Every structure is written in C-alpha cells, then in structure tokens.
Amino acid sequence: MTQKTPGLYPDHPMYADAVEAMKLYHEAQISGRPGEEIVRLRQFAEAQFRAVNEYQLKALGCPHRRAH
C-alpha cells in the first residue's frame, strides 16, 4: 500500500522559503546588485519553486516528469 504525500499549504516552510527566495531576487534587481548575484538569486528562486512544484505534483499523484 502506498502512502499518499500530503500537499503543501502556503504557510508551509518549503513554500515560504521559495517565496522568500523570489523576494530576495526581486530586491536585488531593484537595488542594482551585480549581475552575477542577480542571476544566482534567480536560479536559486527558480530551483526552490521547482522543488515545491514537483512535491505538489507528487502529492496530487501526477507521474514524475523530467525537464527536457
């Protein structure tokens, strides 16, 4: 028997971390931080949201998809 993975609510730490990472990215853009830092923050925020998305898809029972 397979145990179902619970979904994430907006107040879950994993989701909150992704939102915070995106906030840091946008703040860096606005404040004119160096380009390399902005790219790093964007990549980190995207990775955080990708992890949340993959978790949510698993919780909904969707098959695992690989990025091409």
All heavy atoms as TSV, in Angstrom:
chain	resi	resn	atom	element	x	y	z
A	1	MET	N	N	0.841	-1.178	0.000
A	1	MET	CA	C	0.000	0.000	0.000
A	1	MET	C	C	0.894	1.252	0.000
A	1	MET	O	O	1.816	1.376	0.783
A	1	MET	CB	C	-0.912	-0.016	1.216
A	1	MET	CG	C	-1.876	1.104	1.249
A	1	MET	SD	S	-3.004	0.815	2.628
A	1	MET	CE	C	-3.806	2.345	2.665
A	2	THR	N	N	0.596	2.180	-0.870
A	2	THR	CA	C	1.376	3.405	-0.971
A	2	THR	C	C	0.746	4.493	-0.128
A	2	THR	O	O	-0.455	4.713	-0.191
A	2	THR	CB	C	1.425	3.884	-2.438
A	2	THR	OG1	O	1.872	2.813	-3.251
A	2	THR	CG2	C	2.350	5.050	-2.587
A	3	GLN	N	N	1.572	5.168	0.653
A	3	GLN	CA	C	1.074	6.258	1.481
A	3	GLN	C	C	1.054	7.530	0.663
A	3	GLN	O	O	2.020	7.853	-0.030
A	3	GLN	CB	C	1.964	6.430	2.705
A	3	GLN	CG	C	1.386	7.375	3.715
A	3	GLN	CD	C	2.207	7.369	4.996
A	3	GLN	OE1	O	3.285	6.820	5.055
A	3	GLN	NE2	N	1.672	7.990	6.019
A	4	LYS	N	N	-0.048	8.267	0.724
A	4	LYS	CA	C	-0.198	9.493	-0.044
A	4	LYS	C	C	0.610	10.623	0.598
A	4	LYS	O	O	0.617	10.800	1.800
A	4	LYS	CB	C	-1.672	9.885	-0.112
A	4	LYS	CG	C	-1.912	11.068	-1.000
A	4	LYS	CD	C	-3.371	11.328	-1.199
A	4	LYS	CE	C	-3.483	12.627	-1.940
A	4	LYS	NZ	N	-4.522	12.722	-2.847
A	5	THR	N	N	1.291	11.387	-0.262
A	5	THR	CA	C	2.074	12.527	0.191
A	5	THR	C	C	1.125	13.703	0.411
A	5	THR	O	O	0.351	14.037	-0.475
A	5	THR	CB	C	3.125	12.911	-0.877
A	5	THR	OG1	O	3.927	11.768	-1.140
A	5	THR	CG2	C	3.981	14.053	-0.419
A	6	PRO	N	N	1.179	14.342	1.583
A	6	PRO	CA	C	0.296	15.490	1.811
A	6	PRO	C	C	0.745	16.698	0.987
A	6	PRO	O	O	1.936	16.890	0.749
A	6	PRO	CB	C	0.430	15.763	3.306
A	6	PRO	CG	C	1.771	15.218	3.661
A	6	PRO	CD	C	2.012	14.048	2.736
A	7	GLY	N	N	-0.201	17.496	0.554
A	7	GLY	CA	C	0.119	18.708	-0.198
A	7	GLY	C	C	0.690	19.782	0.717
A	7	GLY	O	O	0.628	19.677	1.941
A	8	LEU	N	N	1.261	20.801	0.106
A	8	LEU	CA	C	1.817	21.915	0.865
A	8	LEU	C	C	0.830	23.076	0.893
A	8	LEU	O	O	0.273	23.437	-0.136
A	8	LEU	CB	C	3.115	22.415	0.225
A	8	LEU	CG	C	4.282	21.452	0.161
A	8	LEU	CD1	C	5.456	22.114	-0.549
A	8	LEU	CD2	C	4.685	21.014	1.545
A	9	TYR	N	N	0.668	23.650	2.047
A	9	TYR	CA	C	-0.146	24.856	2.180
A	9	TYR	C	C	0.778	26.066	2.091
A	9	TYR	O	O	1.986	25.951	2.325
A	9	TYR	CB	C	-0.899	24.848	3.513
A	9	TYR	CG	C	-1.990	23.806	3.537
A	9	TYR	CD1	C	-1.786	22.572	4.151
A	9	TYR	CD2	C	-3.205	24.057	2.913
A	9	TYR	CE1	C	-2.790	21.609	4.146
A	9	TYR	CE2	C	-4.207	23.095	2.916
A	9	TYR	CZ	C	-3.988	21.877	3.524
A	9	TYR	OH	O	-4.969	20.930	3.507
A	10	PRO	N	N	0.242	27.237	1.754
A	10	PRO	CA	C	1.094	28.425	1.596
A	10	PRO	C	C	1.939	28.779	2.818
A	10	PRO	O	O	2.961	29.429	2.682
A	10	PRO	CB	C	0.098	29.539	1.286
A	10	PRO	CG	C	-1.049	28.836	0.645
A	10	PRO	CD	C	-1.128	27.498	1.360
A	11	ASP	N	N	1.533	28.344	4.005
A	11	ASP	CA	C	2.317	28.654	5.199
A	11	ASP	C	C	3.373	27.587	5.513
A	11	ASP	O	O	4.094	27.698	6.498
A	11	ASP	CB	C	1.406	28.876	6.406
A	11	ASP	CG	C	0.607	27.637	6.790
A	11	ASP	OD1	O	0.512	26.698	5.968
A	11	ASP	OD2	O	0.056	27.613	7.899
A	12	HIS	N	N	3.496	26.580	4.654
A	12	HIS	CA	C	4.497	25.530	4.863
A	12	HIS	C	C	5.896	26.130	4.669
A	12	HIS	O	O	6.108	26.943	3.778
A	12	HIS	CB	C	4.272	24.386	3.871
A	12	HIS	CG	C	5.114	23.200	4.156
A	12	HIS	ND1	N	6.442	23.126	3.790
A	12	HIS	CD2	C	4.822	22.034	4.778
A	12	HIS	CE1	C	6.936	21.972	4.173
A	12	HIS	NE2	N	5.973	21.283	4.774
A	13	PRO	N	N	6.875	25.754	5.493
A	13	PRO	CA	C	8.217	26.320	5.380
A	13	PRO	C	C	8.847	26.170	3.985
A	13	PRO	O	O	9.542	27.075	3.526
A	13	PRO	CB	C	9.028	25.555	6.429
A	13	PRO	CG	C	8.019	25.143	7.442
A	13	PRO	CD	C	6.759	24.863	6.660
A	14	MET	N	N	8.601	25.067	3.316
A	14	MET	CA	C	9.174	24.871	1.984
A	14	MET	C	C	8.633	25.914	0.997
A	14	MET	O	O	9.376	26.480	0.196
A	14	MET	CB	C	8.856	23.459	1.483
A	14	MET	CG	C	9.506	23.078	0.204
A	14	MET	SD	S	9.082	21.336	-0.142
A	14	MET	CE	C	9.889	21.141	-1.707
A	15	TYR	N	N	7.350	26.172	1.076
A	15	TYR	CA	C	6.721	27.168	0.213
A	15	TYR	C	C	7.164	28.574	0.624
A	15	TYR	O	O	7.498	29.399	-0.220
A	15	TYR	CB	C	5.200	27.036	0.297
A	15	TYR	CG	C	4.467	27.899	-0.696
A	15	TYR	CD1	C	4.333	27.509	-2.021
A	15	TYR	CD2	C	3.916	29.105	-0.309
A	15	TYR	CE1	C	3.660	28.307	-2.933
A	15	TYR	CE2	C	3.243	29.914	-1.215
A	15	TYR	CZ	C	3.118	29.501	-2.527
A	15	TYR	OH	O	2.472	30.296	-3.421
A	16	ALA	N	N	7.196	28.835	1.920
A	16	ALA	CA	C	7.618	30.149	2.421
A	16	ALA	C	C	9.067	30.445	2.023
A	16	ALA	O	O	9.394	31.586	1.669
A	16	ALA	CB	C	7.454	30.213	3.939
A	17	ASP	N	N	9.934	29.436	2.037
A	17	ASP	CA	C	11.324	29.619	1.618
A	17	ASP	C	C	11.411	29.998	0.142
A	17	ASP	O	O	12.225	30.837	-0.249
A	17	ASP	CB	C	12.144	28.354	1.869
A	17	ASP	CG	C	12.414	28.103	3.339
A	17	ASP	OD1	O	12.193	29.012	4.162
A	17	ASP	OD2	O	12.852	26.982	3.662
A	18	ALA	N	N	10.571	29.386	-0.681
A	18	ALA	CA	C	10.567	29.702	-2.113
A	18	ALA	C	C	10.111	31.143	-2.338
A	18	ALA	O	O	10.694	31.873	-3.147
A	18	ALA	CB	C	9.667	28.728	-2.864
A	19	VAL	N	N	9.093	31.565	-1.619
A	19	VAL	CA	C	8.604	32.939	-1.743
A	19	VAL	C	C	9.685	33.922	-1.275
A	19	VAL	O	O	9.927	34.946	-1.928
A	19	VAL	CB	C	7.292	33.130	-0.948
A	19	VAL	CG1	C	6.897	34.594	-0.877
A	19	VAL	CG2	C	6.174	32.295	-1.570
A	20	GLU	N	N	10.360	33.609	-0.194
A	20	GLU	CA	C	11.428	34.477	0.313
A	20	GLU	C	C	12.574	34.566	-0.693
A	20	GLU	O	O	13.139	35.646	-0.910
A	20	GLU	CB	C	11.940	33.966	1.663
A	20	GLU	CG	C	13.029	34.808	2.271
A	20	GLU	CD	C	12.589	36.223	2.634
A	20	GLU	OE1	O	11.384	36.477	2.807
A	20	GLU	OE2	O	13.480	37.090	2.738
A	21	ALA	N	N	12.921	33.452	-1.323
A	21	ALA	CA	C	13.985	33.458	-2.325
A	21	ALA	C	C	13.609	34.356	-3.504
A	21	ALA	O	O	14.446	35.111	-4.008
A	21	ALA	CB	C	14.266	32.035	-2.811
A	22	MET	N	N	12.349	34.312	-3.930
A	22	MET	CA	C	11.907	35.169	-5.028
A	22	MET	C	C	11.929	36.636	-4.609
A	22	MET	O	O	12.317	37.513	-5.379
A	22	MET	CB	C	10.497	34.765	-5.478
A	22	MET	CG	C	10.025	35.486	-6.716
A	22	MET	SD	S	11.016	35.165	-8.197
A	22	MET	CE	C	10.550	33.485	-8.561
A	23	LYS	N	N	11.567	36.895	-3.368
A	23	LYS	CA	C	11.596	38.262	-2.845
A	23	LYS	C	C	13.022	38.807	-2.846
A	23	LYS	O	O	13.254	39.953	-3.270
A	23	LYS	CB	C	11.014	38.263	-1.428
A	23	LYS	CG	C	10.948	39.610	-0.778
A	23	LYS	CD	C	10.315	39.473	0.604
A	23	LYS	CE	C	10.448	40.738	1.398
A	23	LYS	NZ	N	9.943	40.585	2.761
A	24	LEU	N	N	13.982	38.007	-2.415
A	24	LEU	CA	C	15.386	38.425	-2.410
A	24	LEU	C	C	15.880	38.710	-3.829
A	24	LEU	O	O	16.625	39.667	-4.054
A	24	LEU	CB	C	16.255	37.363	-1.745
A	24	LEU	CG	C	16.070	37.189	-0.244
A	24	LEU	CD1	C	16.873	35.984	0.243
A	24	LEU	CD2	C	16.457	38.452	0.499
A	25	TYR	N	N	15.456	37.903	-4.775
A	25	TYR	CA	C	15.818	38.107	-6.173
A	25	TYR	C	C	15.292	39.448	-6.676
A	25	TYR	O	O	16.034	40.245	-7.261
A	25	TYR	CB	C	15.283	36.943	-7.014
A	25	TYR	CG	C	15.224	37.218	-8.489
A	25	TYR	CD1	C	16.376	37.475	-9.233
A	25	TYR	CD2	C	14.006	37.204	-9.157
A	25	TYR	CE1	C	16.312	37.725	-10.601
A	25	TYR	CE2	C	13.932	37.450	-10.518
A	25	TYR	CZ	C	15.091	37.705	-11.233
A	25	TYR	OH	O	15.017	37.957	-12.585
A	26	HIS	N	N	14.022	39.727	-6.425
A	26	HIS	CA	C	13.428	40.990	-6.881
A	26	HIS	C	C	14.070	42.191	-6.172
A	26	HIS	O	O	14.301	43.229	-6.804
A	26	HIS	CB	C	11.912	40.985	-6.683
A	26	HIS	CG	C	11.209	40.102	-7.652
A	26	HIS	ND1	N	11.140	40.368	-9.000
A	26	HIS	CD2	C	10.548	38.934	-7.478
A	26	HIS	CE1	C	10.463	39.409	-9.607
A	26	HIS	NE2	N	10.099	38.525	-8.706
A	27	GLU	N	N	14.355	42.065	-4.904
A	27	GLU	CA	C	15.016	43.151	-4.182
A	27	GLU	C	C	16.406	43.421	-4.752
A	27	GLU	O	O	16.829	44.580	-4.855
A	27	GLU	CB	C	15.099	42.823	-2.692
A	27	GLU	CG	C	13.759	42.906	-1.987
A	27	GLU	CD	C	13.803	42.420	-0.547
A	27	GLU	OE1	O	14.851	41.882	-0.105
A	27	GLU	OE2	O	12.777	42.555	0.145
A	28	ALA	N	N	17.116	42.367	-5.133
A	28	ALA	CA	C	18.446	42.538	-5.723
A	28	ALA	C	C	18.354	43.258	-7.065
A	28	ALA	O	O	19.192	44.112	-7.382
A	28	ALA	CB	C	19.122	41.176	-5.894
A	29	GLN	N	N	17.321	42.939	-7.844
A	29	GLN	CA	C	17.122	43.625	-9.120
A	29	GLN	C	C	16.884	45.118	-8.905
A	29	GLN	O	O	17.495	45.956	-9.562
A	29	GLN	CB	C	15.907	43.051	-9.853
A	29	GLN	CG	C	16.124	41.720	-10.505
A	29	GLN	CD	C	14.869	41.282	-11.236
A	29	GLN	OE1	O	13.788	41.229	-10.661
A	29	GLN	NE2	N	15.033	40.965	-12.510
A	30	ILE	N	N	15.992	45.417	-7.974
A	30	ILE	CA	C	15.615	46.811	-7.705
A	30	ILE	C	C	16.803	47.614	-7.173
A	30	ILE	O	O	17.001	48.768	-7.546
A	30	ILE	CB	C	14.423	46.868	-6.728
A	30	ILE	CG1	C	13.170	46.315	-7.412
A	30	ILE	CG2	C	14.187	48.284	-6.223
A	30	ILE	CD1	C	12.021	46.028	-6.457
A	31	SER	N	N	17.600	46.994	-6.321
A	31	SER	CA	C	18.707	47.715	-5.692
A	31	SER	C	C	19.949	47.797	-6.574
A	31	SER	O	O	20.940	48.419	-6.179
A	31	SER	CB	C	19.052	47.085	-4.345
A	31	SER	OG	O	19.600	45.795	-4.540
A	32	GLY	N	N	19.913	47.176	-7.755
A	32	GLY	CA	C	21.042	47.267	-8.667
A	32	GLY	C	C	22.248	46.431	-8.282
A	32	GLY	O	O	23.383	46.819	-8.561
A	33	ARG	N	N	22.000	45.294	-7.646
A	33	ARG	CA	C	23.100	44.404	-7.269
A	33	ARG	C	C	23.822	43.930	-8.533
A	33	ARG	O	O	23.276	43.991	-9.630
A	33	ARG	CB	C	22.573	43.193	-6.491
A	33	ARG	CG	C	21.786	43.525	-5.230
A	33	ARG	CD	C	22.584	44.206	-4.169
A	33	ARG	NE	N	23.726	43.385	-3.767
A	33	ARG	CZ	C	24.725	43.824	-3.035
A	33	ARG	NH1	N	24.756	45.067	-2.616
A	33	ARG	NH2	N	25.718	43.030	-2.718
A	34	PRO	N	N	25.058	43.429	-8.393
A	34	PRO	CA	C	25.809	42.933	-9.554
A	34	PRO	C	C	25.045	41.832	-10.305
A	34	PRO	O	O	24.306	41.048	-9.698
A	34	PRO	CB	C	27.087	42.370	-8.935
A	34	PRO	CG	C	27.223	43.067	-7.621
A	34	PRO	CD	C	25.817	43.321	-7.152
A	35	GLY	N	N	25.238	41.809	-11.618
A	35	GLY	CA	C	24.533	40.853	-12.472
A	35	GLY	C	C	24.697	39.409	-12.052
A	35	GLY	O	O	23.743	38.633	-12.079
A	36	GLU	N	N	25.909	39.033	-11.642
A	36	GLU	CA	C	26.160	37.642	-11.238
A	36	GLU	C	C	25.315	37.262	-10.013
A	36	GLU	O	O	24.831	36.144	-9.905
A	36	GLU	CB	C	27.641	37.409	-10.901
A	36	GLU	CG	C	28.623	37.830	-11.964
A	36	GLU	CD	C	28.979	39.317	-11.892
A	36	GLU	OE1	O	29.152	39.880	-10.801
A	36	GLU	OE2	O	29.072	39.916	-12.973
A	37	GLU	N	N	25.173	38.209	-9.099
A	37	GLU	CA	C	24.370	37.947	-7.897
A	37	GLU	C	C	22.898	37.800	-8.263
A	37	GLU	O	O	22.208	36.924	-7.745
A	37	GLU	CB	C	24.551	39.073	-6.885
A	37	GLU	CG	C	23.805	38.822	-5.593
A	37	GLU	CD	C	24.028	39.908	-4.552
A	37	GLU	OE1	O	24.901	40.771	-4.748
A	37	GLU	OE2	O	23.320	39.875	-3.545
A	38	ILE	N	N	22.423	38.646	-9.164
A	38	ILE	CA	C	21.027	38.568	-9.592
A	38	ILE	C	C	20.753	37.227	-10.273
A	38	ILE	O	O	19.741	36.577	-9.999
A	38	ILE	CB	C	20.675	39.760	-10.508
A	38	ILE	CG1	C	20.682	41.053	-9.686
A	38	ILE	CG2	C	19.323	39.555	-11.188
A	38	ILE	CD1	C	20.542	42.317	-10.492
A	39	VAL	N	N	21.657	36.802	-11.130
A	39	VAL	CA	C	21.491	35.504	-11.807
A	39	VAL	C	C	21.466	34.381	-10.783
A	39	VAL	O	O	20.626	33.479	-10.841
A	39	VAL	CB	C	22.617	35.277	-12.845
A	39	VAL	CG1	C	22.618	33.842	-13.353
A	39	VAL	CG2	C	22.471	36.248	-13.998
A	40	ARG	N	N	22.383	34.426	-9.823
A	40	ARG	CA	C	22.440	33.381	-8.782
A	40	ARG	C	C	21.149	33.340	-7.974
A	40	ARG	O	O	20.590	32.262	-7.729
A	40	ARG	CB	C	23.633	33.626	-7.856
A	40	ARG	CG	C	23.798	32.588	-6.753
A	40	ARG	CD	C	24.939	32.939	-5.817
A	40	ARG	NE	N	24.788	34.228	-5.155
A	40	ARG	CZ	C	23.984	34.449	-4.109
A	40	ARG	NH1	N	23.250	33.483	-3.618
A	40	ARG	NH2	N	23.930	35.646	-3.556
A	41	LEU	N	N	20.644	34.505	-7.594
A	41	LEU	CA	C	19.406	34.564	-6.817
A	41	LEU	C	C	18.212	34.082	-7.636
A	41	LEU	O	O	17.325	33.395	-7.110
A	41	LEU	CB	C	19.167	35.981	-6.298
A	41	LEU	CG	C	20.128	36.442	-5.202
A	41	LEU	CD1	C	19.990	37.941	-4.966
A	41	LEU	CD2	C	19.896	35.661	-3.919
A	42	ARG	N	N	18.178	34.423	-8.925
A	42	ARG	CA	C	17.082	33.956	-9.790
A	42	ARG	C	C	17.119	32.437	-9.906
A	42	ARG	O	O	16.089	31.769	-9.771
A	42	ARG	CB	C	17.186	34.570	-11.177
A	42	ARG	CG	C	16.091	34.076	-12.130
A	42	ARG	CD	C	16.240	34.592	-13.535
A	42	ARG	NE	N	17.544	34.351	-14.127
A	42	ARG	CZ	C	17.930	33.186	-14.662
A	42	ARG	NH1	N	17.113	32.156	-14.682
A	42	ARG	NH2	N	19.135	33.062	-15.177
A	43	GLN	N	N	18.295	31.884	-10.124
A	43	GLN	CA	C	18.424	30.432	-10.255
A	43	GLN	C	C	18.024	29.725	-8.967
A	43	GLN	O	O	17.361	28.685	-8.997
A	43	GLN	CB	C	19.848	30.054	-10.649
A	43	GLN	CG	C	20.186	30.454	-12.063
A	43	GLN	CD	C	21.656	30.266	-12.401
A	43	GLN	OE1	O	22.516	30.201	-11.512
A	43	GLN	NE2	N	21.948	30.177	-13.680
A	44	PHE	N	N	18.407	30.310	-7.839
A	44	PHE	CA	C	18.035	29.714	-6.554
A	44	PHE	C	C	16.524	29.759	-6.347
A	44	PHE	O	O	15.911	28.759	-5.949
A	44	PHE	CB	C	18.757	30.436	-5.406
A	44	PHE	CG	C	18.479	29.834	-4.066
A	44	PHE	CD1	C	19.003	28.606	-3.724
A	44	PHE	CD2	C	17.683	30.500	-3.147
A	44	PHE	CE1	C	18.738	28.032	-2.482
A	44	PHE	CE2	C	17.410	29.942	-1.904
A	44	PHE	CZ	C	17.943	28.703	-1.568
A	45	ALA	N	N	15.904	30.901	-6.648
A	45	ALA	CA	C	14.444	31.030	-6.502
A	45	ALA	C	C	13.721	30.054	-7.427
A	45	ALA	O	O	12.756	29.396	-7.021
A	45	ALA	CB	C	14.008	32.468	-6.783
A	46	GLU	N	N	14.188	29.943	-8.662
A	46	GLU	CA	C	13.574	29.002	-9.601
A	46	GLU	C	C	13.692	27.566	-9.099
A	46	GLU	O	O	12.735	26.788	-9.197
A	46	GLU	CB	C	14.211	29.125	-10.978
A	46	GLU	CG	C	13.818	30.388	-11.718
A	46	GLU	CD	C	14.566	30.569	-13.030
A	46	GLU	OE1	O	15.508	29.786	-13.322
A	46	GLU	OE2	O	14.211	31.514	-13.762
A	47	ALA	N	N	14.839	27.214	-8.549
A	47	ALA	CA	C	15.034	25.863	-8.017
A	47	ALA	C	C	14.100	25.599	-6.840
A	47	ALA	O	O	13.544	24.501	-6.712
A	47	ALA	CB	C	16.491	25.660	-7.604
A	48	GLN	N	N	13.921	26.607	-5.987
A	48	GLN	CA	C	13.020	26.455	-4.838
A	48	GLN	C	C	11.587	26.208	-5.310
A	48	GLN	O	O	10.897	25.323	-4.806
A	48	GLN	CB	C	13.065	27.704	-3.957
A	48	GLN	CG	C	14.382	27.932	-3.267
A	48	GLN	CD	C	14.557	27.038	-2.066
A	48	GLN	OE1	O	14.753	25.831	-2.197
A	48	GLN	NE2	N	14.497	27.609	-0.898
A	49	PHE	N	N	11.125	27.012	-6.272
A	49	PHE	CA	C	9.762	26.839	-6.776
A	49	PHE	C	C	9.615	25.534	-7.542
A	49	PHE	O	O	8.563	24.896	-7.501
A	49	PHE	CB	C	9.323	28.036	-7.623
A	49	PHE	CG	C	8.736	29.131	-6.797
A	49	PHE	CD1	C	9.490	30.240	-6.452
A	49	PHE	CD2	C	7.429	29.054	-6.335
A	49	PHE	CE1	C	8.948	31.249	-5.668
A	49	PHE	CE2	C	6.878	30.051	-5.553
A	49	PHE	CZ	C	7.649	31.157	-5.216
A	50	ARG	N	N	10.658	25.102	-8.242
A	50	ARG	CA	C	10.622	23.827	-8.942
A	50	ARG	C	C	10.449	22.689	-7.939
A	50	ARG	O	O	9.659	21.764	-8.157
A	50	ARG	CB	C	11.902	23.634	-9.756
A	50	ARG	CG	C	11.834	22.501	-10.740
A	50	ARG	CD	C	13.084	22.401	-11.639
A	50	ARG	NE	N	13.426	23.683	-12.237
A	50	ARG	CZ	C	14.535	24.386	-11.941
A	50	ARG	NH1	N	15.408	23.939	-11.070
A	50	ARG	NH2	N	14.771	25.535	-12.540
A	51	ALA	N	N	11.153	22.759	-6.816
A	51	ALA	CA	C	11.036	21.731	-5.776
A	51	ALA	C	C	9.621	21.700	-5.203
A	51	ALA	O	O	9.050	20.623	-4.996
A	51	ALA	CB	C	12.059	21.975	-4.674
A	52	VAL	N	N	9.043	22.872	-4.951
A	52	VAL	CA	C	7.670	22.940	-4.444
A	52	VAL	C	C	6.718	22.336	-5.470
A	52	VAL	O	O	5.838	21.539	-5.131
A	52	VAL	CB	C	7.266	24.400	-4.103
A	52	VAL	CG1	C	5.770	24.510	-3.844
A	52	VAL	CG2	C	8.055	24.901	-2.906
A	53	ASN	N	N	6.903	22.706	-6.740
A	53	ASN	CA	C	6.032	22.212	-7.797
A	53	ASN	C	C	6.110	20.690	-7.922
A	53	ASN	O	O	5.081	20.011	-8.008
A	53	ASN	CB	C	6.406	22.873	-9.124
A	53	ASN	CG	C	5.453	22.520	-10.232
A	53	ASN	OD1	O	4.246	22.541	-10.042
A	53	ASN	ND2	N	5.999	22.203	-11.387
A	54	GLU	N	N	7.319	20.150	-7.907
A	54	GLU	CA	C	7.489	18.700	-8.006
A	54	GLU	C	C	6.858	17.990	-6.808
A	54	GLU	O	O	6.239	16.934	-6.950
A	54	GLU	CB	C	8.964	18.350	-8.141
A	54	GLU	CG	C	9.526	18.728	-9.489
A	54	GLU	CD	C	11.028	18.537	-9.598
A	54	GLU	OE1	O	11.647	17.973	-8.664
A	54	GLU	OE2	O	11.590	18.956	-10.614
A	55	TYR	N	N	7.005	18.570	-5.635
A	55	TYR	CA	C	6.390	17.992	-4.439
A	55	TYR	C	C	4.875	17.983	-4.576
A	55	TYR	O	O	4.219	16.986	-4.291
A	55	TYR	CB	C	6.814	18.788	-3.199
A	55	TYR	CG	C	6.332	18.172	-1.915
A	55	TYR	CD1	C	7.153	17.325	-1.185
A	55	TYR	CD2	C	5.047	18.434	-1.431
A	55	TYR	CE1	C	6.711	16.756	0.002
A	55	TYR	CE2	C	4.593	17.862	-0.252
A	55	TYR	CZ	C	5.426	17.019	0.458
A	55	TYR	OH	O	4.977	16.451	1.618
A	56	GLN	N	N	4.310	19.111	-5.022
A	56	GLN	CA	C	2.862	19.208	-5.169
A	56	GLN	C	C	2.358	18.220	-6.216
A	56	GLN	O	O	1.312	17.597	-6.029
A	56	GLN	CB	C	2.440	20.633	-5.549
A	56	GLN	CG	C	2.685	21.668	-4.473
A	56	GLN	CD	C	1.772	21.538	-3.268
A	56	GLN	OE1	O	1.682	20.493	-2.636
A	56	GLN	NE2	N	1.106	22.610	-2.941
A	57	LEU	N	N	3.082	18.074	-7.323
A	57	LEU	CA	C	2.673	17.103	-8.343
A	57	LEU	C	C	2.674	15.690	-7.775
A	57	LEU	O	O	1.765	14.901	-8.048
A	57	LEU	CB	C	3.590	17.201	-9.561
A	57	LEU	CG	C	3.401	18.434	-10.436
A	57	LEU	CD1	C	4.492	18.492	-11.503
A	57	LEU	CD2	C	2.018	18.455	-11.075
A	58	LYS	N	N	3.677	15.379	-6.982
A	58	LYS	CA	C	3.741	14.059	-6.342
A	58	LYS	C	C	2.551	13.874	-5.401
A	58	LYS	O	O	1.926	12.816	-5.367
A	58	LYS	CB	C	5.055	13.896	-5.582
A	58	LYS	CG	C	5.218	12.541	-4.949
A	58	LYS	CD	C	6.545	12.423	-4.240
A	58	LYS	CE	C	6.644	11.068	-3.561
A	58	LYS	NZ	N	7.883	10.929	-2.809
A	59	ALA	N	N	2.232	14.920	-4.642
A	59	ALA	CA	C	1.116	14.845	-3.693
A	59	ALA	C	C	-0.208	14.625	-4.415
A	59	ALA	O	O	-1.101	13.963	-3.902
A	59	ALA	CB	C	1.046	16.124	-2.857
A	60	LEU	N	N	-0.316	15.163	-5.632
A	60	LEU	CA	C	-1.543	15.004	-6.418
A	60	LEU	C	C	-1.570	13.683	-7.187
A	60	LEU	O	O	-2.554	13.383	-7.859
A	60	LEU	CB	C	-1.692	16.174	-7.395
A	60	LEU	CG	C	-1.927	17.531	-6.746
A	60	LEU	CD1	C	-1.822	18.639	-7.785
A	60	LEU	CD2	C	-3.278	17.560	-6.055
A	61	GLY	N	N	-0.475	12.954	-7.116
A	61	GLY	CA	C	-0.428	11.658	-7.780
A	61	GLY	C	C	-0.050	11.741	-9.249
A	61	GLY	O	O	-0.255	10.782	-9.997
A	62	CYS	N	N	0.500	12.856	-9.677
A	62	CYS	CA	C	0.922	13.009	-11.061
A	62	CYS	C	C	2.251	12.278	-11.262
A	62	CYS	O	O	3.096	12.282	-10.381
A	62	CYS	CB	C	1.098	14.477	-11.424
A	62	CYS	SG	S	-0.441	15.414	-11.332
A	63	PRO	N	N	2.417	11.684	-12.424
A	63	PRO	CA	C	3.683	10.982	-12.671
A	63	PRO	C	C	4.840	11.967	-12.739
A	63	PRO	O	O	4.670	13.127	-13.108
A	63	PRO	CB	C	3.467	10.311	-14.028
A	63	PRO	CG	C	2.372	11.073	-14.672
A	63	PRO	CD	C	1.517	11.619	-13.557
A	64	HIS	N	N	6.000	11.490	-12.370
A	64	HIS	CA	C	7.211	12.322	-12.386
A	64	HIS	C	C	7.569	12.655	-13.827
A	64	HIS	O	O	7.608	11.785	-14.671
A	64	HIS	CB	C	8.371	11.603	-11.711
A	64	HIS	CG	C	9.637	12.375	-11.729
A	64	HIS	ND1	N	9.810	13.516	-10.986
A	64	HIS	CD2	C	10.786	12.188	-12.416
A	64	HIS	CE1	C	11.021	13.986	-11.202
A	64	HIS	NE2	N	11.622	13.213	-12.063
A	65	ARG	N	N	7.813	13.934	-14.080
A	65	ARG	CA	C	8.202	14.370	-15.417
A	65	ARG	C	C	9.606	14.928	-15.354
A	65	ARG	O	O	9.941	15.654	-14.431
A	65	ARG	CB	C	7.258	15.444	-15.948
A	65	ARG	CG	C	5.885	14.906	-16.196
A	65	ARG	CD	C	5.101	15.935	-16.916
A	65	ARG	NE	N	4.139	16.521	-15.988
A	65	ARG	CZ	C	3.292	17.455	-16.313
A	65	ARG	NH1	N	3.286	17.960	-17.500
A	65	ARG	NH2	N	2.427	17.916	-15.438
A	66	ARG	N	N	10.397	14.626	-16.377
A	66	ARG	CA	C	11.751	15.164	-16.459
A	66	ARG	C	C	11.757	16.353	-17.399
A	66	ARG	O	O	11.079	16.347	-18.398
A	66	ARG	CB	C	12.735	14.120	-16.997
A	66	ARG	CG	C	12.843	12.931	-16.099
A	66	ARG	CD	C	13.945	12.005	-16.606
A	66	ARG	NE	N	14.797	11.778	-15.466
A	66	ARG	CZ	C	16.045	12.163	-15.360
A	66	ARG	NH1	N	16.625	12.785	-16.327
A	66	ARG	NH2	N	16.747	11.918	-14.281
A	67	ALA	N	N	12.526	17.363	-17.043
A	67	ALA	CA	C	12.683	18.526	-17.911
A	67	ALA	C	C	13.556	18.142	-19.097
A	67	ALA	O	O	14.490	17.373	-18.969
A	67	ALA	CB	C	13.325	19.672	-17.131
A	68	HIS	N	N	13.223	18.656	-20.252
A	68	HIS	CA	C	14.000	18.363	-21.461
A	68	HIS	C	C	14.902	19.498	-21.787
A	68	HIS	O	O	14.686	20.595	-21.710
A	68	HIS	CB	C	13.080	18.078	-22.640
A	68	HIS	CG	C	12.240	16.862	-22.416
A	68	HIS	ND1	N	12.744	15.598	-22.622
A	68	HIS	CD2	C	10.983	16.695	-21.983
A	68	HIS	CE1	C	11.797	14.712	-22.354
A	68	HIS	NE2	N	10.718	15.365	-21.960
